[in-house]
């Protein structure tokens, strides 16, 4: 490119739009530690006590119209800042998504939810994602859905995450558009949304590498939902589901994707669909790929020190 355009070589990328990048021999680490600290500072919570989870286990958040209103401008500003943070923090996707549903008229309980998220952020500012080198080049997705957890309209929250090799490259957590009659139906509709994302990723990767992308695997933890994706007969369980959600059946029939079962303990999207307890949340956070980059930096420095000592000892001999 430098032969055609006037360019300056500034070395390896280290910072871009609030995202901190570290490139090493074992891969690339990204985080938004400085941006997260800025969010806390602007919210006057830089000295708050941290909490271990972003949302209390089993918390039911509603419109709560009987409660006192809070400052909507400040609430919306915090939501906007946190949503940008989701570029490197899928562990915050569900809690921030729930809080963002009440931006029009936030109440006291919504402010408490926001404060809890920020307190969790206080203890995890250095967390981020690691993209390792080598490994499989296969595209794999995980899809899941909670069922009937919104107390206002009874709609479910669905989520999906896609991995290229062992690294997460795209994820999503949002409320479904229609009310699901069962958990099977909720997961079937969530699978269709994941299939749409899979097709787009197939086209994108094919354009980047210049070759057709192989079949995408989508993992679901509901056997009944998996059976629906492979059964093209409209029966009592599926005849009322809107036809656009049957797109996943066509993708399976045409060989674009395959739908397989995964156990609940290995379902990486659990953290995107519901508020988990402390132990389960920590397990799912690690499973989805979010790491403490402060510990990763310490490991790297320790390895470098070990290499230096080895070289010194070898030279002294």
Secondary structure in CASP SS format (residue, H / E / C, confidence):
PFRMAT SS
TARGET T0000
AUTHOR 0000-0000-0000
METHOD secondary structure of the structure
MODEL  1
X C 1.00
X C 1.00
X C 1.00
X C 1.00
X C 1.00
X C 1.00
X C 1.00
X C 1.00
X C 1.00
X C 1.00
X C 1.00
X C 1.00
X C 1.00
X C 1.00
X E 1.00
X E 1.00
X C 1.00
X C 1.00
X E 1.00
X E 1.00
X E 1.00
X E 1.00
X E 1.00
X E 1.00
X C 1.00
X C 1.00
X E 1.00
X E 1.00
X E 1.00
X E 1.00
X E 1.00
X C 1.00
X H 1.00
X H 1.00
X H 1.00
X H 1.00
X H 1.00
X H 1.00
X H 1.00
X H 1.00
X H 1.00
X H 1.00
X C 1.00
X C 1.00
X C 1.00
X C 1.00
X C 1.00
X C 1.00
X C 1.00
X C 1.00
X C 1.00
X C 1.00
X C 1.00
X C 1.00
X C 1.00
X C 1.00
X C 1.00
X C 1.00
X C 1.00
X C 1.00
X C 1.00
X C 1.00
X C 1.00
X C 1.00
X C 1.00
X C 1.00
X C 1.00
X C 1.00
X E 1.00
X C 1.00
X C 1.00
X H 1.00
X H 1.00
X H 1.00
X H 1.00
X H 1.00
X H 1.00
X H 1.00
X H 1.00
X H 1.00
X H 1.00
X H 1.00
X H 1.00
X H 1.00
X H 1.00
X C 1.00
X C 1.00
X C 1.00
X C 1.00
X H 1.00
X H 1.00
X H 1.00
X H 1.00
X H 1.00
X H 1.00
X H 1.00
X H 1.00
X H 1.00
X H 1.00
X H 1.00
X C 1.00
X C 1.00
X C 1.00
X C 1.00
X C 1.00
X C 1.00
X E 1.00
X H 1.00
X H 1.00
X H 1.00
X H 1.00
X H 1.00
X H 1.00
X H 1.00
X H 1.00
X H 1.00
X H 1.00
X H 1.00
X H 1.00
X H 1.00
X H 1.00
X H 1.00
X C 1.00
X C 1.00
X C 1.00
X C 1.00
X E 1.00
X E 1.00
X E 1.00
X E 1.00
X E 1.00
X E 1.00
X C 1.00
X C 1.00
X C 1.00
X C 1.00
X C 1.00
X C 1.00
X E 1.00
X E 1.00
X E 1.00
X E 1.00
X E 1.00
X E 1.00
X E 1.00
X C 1.00
X C 1.00
X C 1.00
X C 1.00
X C 1.00
X C 1.00
X C 1.00
X C 1.00
X C 1.00
X C 1.00
X C 1.00
X E 1.00
X E 1.00
X E 1.00
X E 1.00
X E 1.00
X E 1.00
X E 1.00
X E 1.00
X C 1.00
X C 1.00
X E 1.00
X E 1.00
X E 1.00
X E 1.00
X E 1.00
X E 1.00
X E 1.00
X E 1.00
X E 1.00
X C 1.00
X C 1.00
X C 1.00
X C 1.00
X C 1.00
X C 1.00
X C 1.00
X H 1.00
X H 1.00
X H 1.00
X H 1.00
X H 1.00
X H 1.00
X H 1.00
X H 1.00
X H 1.00
X H 1.00
X H 1.00
X H 1.00
X H 1.00
X H 1.00
X H 1.00
X H 1.00
X H 1.00
X H 1.00
X H 1.00
X H 1.00
X H 1.00
X H 1.00
X H 1.00
X H 1.00
X H 1.00
X H 1.00
X H 1.00
X C 1.00
X C 1.00
X C 1.00
X C 1.00
X C 1.00
X C 1.00
X E 1.00
X E 1.00
X E 1.00
X E 1.00
X E 1.00
X C 1.00
X C 1.00
X H 1.00
X H 1.00
X H 1.00
X H 1.00
X H 1.00
X H 1.00
X H 1.00
X H 1.00
X C 1.00
X C 1.00
X C 1.00
X C 1.00
X C 1.00
X C 1.00
X C 1.00
X C 1.00
X C 1.00
X C 1.00
X C 1.00
X C 1.00
X H 1.00
X H 1.00
X H 1.00
X H 1.00
X H 1.00
X H 1.00
X H 1.00
X H 1.00
X H 1.00
X H 1.00
X H 1.00
X C 1.00
X C 1.00
X C 1.00
X E 1.00
X E 1.00
X E 1.00
X E 1.00
X E 1.00
X C 1.00
X C 1.00
X H 1.00
X H 1.00
X H 1.00
X C 1.00
X H 1.00
X H 1.00
X H 1.00
X H 1.00
X H 1.00
X C 1.00
X C 1.00
X C 1.00
X C 1.00
X C 1.00
X H 1.00
X H 1.00
X H 1.00
X H 1.00
X H 1.00
X H 1.00
X H 1.00
X H 1.00
X H 1.00
X H 1.00
X H 1.00
X C 1.00
X E 1.00
X E 1.00
X E 1.00
X H 1.00
X H 1.00
X H 1.00
X H 1.00
X H 1.00
X H 1.00
X H 1.00
X H 1.00
X H 1.00
X H 1.00
X H 1.00
X H 1.00
X H 1.00
X H 1.00
X H 1.00
X H 1.00
X H 1.00
X H 1.00
X H 1.00
X H 1.00
X H 1.00
X H 1.00
X H 1.00
X H 1.00
X C 1.00
END
